[in-house]
Amino acid sequence: MSSIEALRYKLYLAWEKGSSQEILKVSQELDVEIVKYMKNSLASQKQCKGQDKHKITALNQEGRCGHG
């Protein structure tokens, strides 16, 4: 998740400068990282569900199984 946070900050800086080219470039990079994160989260969620459907309560922030 830190790469997403870093890109968000980079986007903020580009926004402050008013550079439309840089805003577009960083925005696209951020989109790619968000999609990667979402895919990994979904894959982890599916893996957790496959392990034991009754014990899984949620995914923690790192995308790992949380048992209750």
VEXDREN-2710 file (C-alpha; in Angstrom, 1 decimal):
% VEXDREN-2710
k/r/px/py/pz
1/MET/0.0/0.0/0.0
2/SER/2.9/2.3/0.5
3/SER/3.4/2.7/-3.3
4/ILE/-0.1/3.9/-3.6
5/GLU/0.4/6.5/-0.8
6/ALA/3.7/7.6/-2.4
7/LEU/1.9/8.1/-5.8
8/ARG/-0.9/10.0/-4.1
9/TYR/1.6/12.4/-2.6
10/LYS/3.4/12.7/-6.0
11/LEU/0.0/13.5/-7.6
12/TYR/-0.7/16.1/-4.9
13/LEU/2.7/17.7/-5.7
14/ALA/1.9/17.7/-9.4
15/TRP/-1.5/19.2/-8.7
16/GLU/0.1/22.0/-6.7
17/LYS/2.5/22.8/-9.6
18/GLY/-0.4/22.8/-12.0
19/SER/1.5/20.6/-14.5
20/SER/-1.3/18.9/-16.5
21/GLN/1.1/16.5/-18.2
22/GLU/2.6/15.4/-14.8
23/ILE/-0.9/15.1/-13.3
24/LEU/-2.0/12.8/-16.1
25/LYS/1.2/10.7/-15.9
26/VAL/1.1/10.2/-12.1
27/SER/-2.7/9.7/-12.2
28/GLN/-2.2/6.8/-14.7
29/GLU/0.6/5.3/-12.5
30/LEU/-1.7/5.5/-9.5
31/ASP/-4.5/3.8/-11.4
32/VAL/-2.2/0.9/-12.3
33/GLU/-1.1/0.5/-8.7
34/ILE/-4.7/0.6/-7.4
35/VAL/-5.7/-2.1/-9.9
36/LYS/-2.7/-4.3/-8.8
37/TYR/-3.7/-3.8/-5.1
38/MET/-7.3/-4.7/-5.8
39/LYS/-6.4/-7.8/-7.8
40/ASN/-4.1/-9.0/-5.0
41/SER/-6.8/-8.3/-2.4
42/LEU/-9.3/-10.3/-4.4
43/ALA/-6.9/-13.2/-4.9
44/SER/-6.1/-13.2/-1.1
45/GLN/-9.8/-13.1/-0.3
46/LYS/-10.5/-16.1/-2.6
47/GLN/-7.6/-18.0/-1.1
48/CYS/-8.9/-17.4/2.4
49/LYS/-12.4/-18.5/1.4
50/GLY/-11.0/-21.7/-0.1
51/GLN/-9.2/-22.5/3.2
52/ASP/-12.1/-22.4/5.6
53/LYS/-15.3/-20.6/4.8
54/HIS/-16.7/-20.7/8.4
55/LYS/-13.7/-19.2/10.2
56/ILE/-12.9/-16.2/8.0
57/THR/-14.1/-12.9/9.3
58/ALA/-12.3/-10.4/7.2
59/LEU/-9.1/-9.5/5.4
60/ASN/-6.7/-7.4/7.3
61/GLN/-5.0/-4.4/5.8
62/GLU/-2.1/-6.5/4.3
63/GLY/-4.7/-8.7/2.5
64/ARG/-4.2/-11.7/4.8
65/CYS/-6.9/-13.8/6.4
66/GLY/-8.2/-12.7/9.7
67/HIS/-9.8/-15.4/11.8
68/GLY/-12.2/-14.8/14.8
END
